[in-house]
Amino acid sequence: MRLQRVQVADRETLRRFVTQNTARGTLIVTDGYSACELPPERKHKAQNLSAKKRCPPILC
């Protein structure tokens, strides 16, 4: 897991962070935030945790 504080959580900033901190083919799990348009060489799974109130199967 990698975390970084950012001033603006826009599409460009998030994409740059993902590209710099993950390898091609990595599965990225997000909360479904609309700015999370990730590079096509990464896999993406959006999980709306507030709607399910449980741990998503991919993480448990």
HUBELGI-V754722 format. One record per helix or strand of 3 or more residues. SS is the DSSP state (@ for helix, = for strand). FROM is the first residue (numbers start at 0). LEN is the number of residues. If there is no record, write none. Layout:
ss = [SS	SS]
from = [FROM	FROM]
len = [LEN	LEN]
This chain:
ss = [@	=	=	@]
from = [10	26	42	48]
len = [11	4	4	4]
